[in-house]
Every structure is written in structure tokens, then in C-alpha cells.
Amino acid sequence: MSDTKMPVASMDATTTYSLLTSLLIALALTAGGYFAYQQGYLDPLIEKVGVFVFKAKAVAEAKEMQAKGMTAGEDFVGCKSSTSSMGNARGCWLWGVQC
């Protein structure tokens, strides 16, 4: 039975060629991205990503408030529903003082 192995030199050349090709593609993409950023071509995309992230944070905050049993606005001003001398009015509390 003959032992047929691939020559080591050709395997190294293939690996080197693949590595250099990948490095060249990464370098071209980086240079293209830098050029597009400097020219302002990426501004609309950056704005859309920013809006998406802002909306995602708002939804997460709303879910967190809902889990705590709060409604919109109660995270800044502790409004509690109460009955005052004016009938069934909504009492608003700000830092422990009624507004």
C-alpha cells in the first residue's frame, strides 16, 4: 500500500494564498468604509441605527416600568392616585412634597 500524502509545500502555499486573500479583502473593506464615513455617505445609515437603538432602549424601559407596575411619567414624578379634600383628584408628589 502506497502512502500518498499531499506535499507540505503546496499546502503551505494554499494556506498562504487564502490568508493573503482574506487580509486583502478585509483591508479593502476597511479602506472603503473609512472613505464612505469621511465623505458622509454613511450618515443616513448611522442615523437609522441610532434611531433603532433609541427605540429599542425606550421599549426596554417601558417593559421594565410595566414590570414594576408603573406608568409613563412615574419614573420622574411619583404621582399616586389619592382622594384629597377636592374630591377624587389625583395627588401629585414631587420629592415627597405634594404639588
Helices and strands as residue ranges (DSSP letters): H 8-39, H 43-68, E 78-81, E 90-94, E 97-98
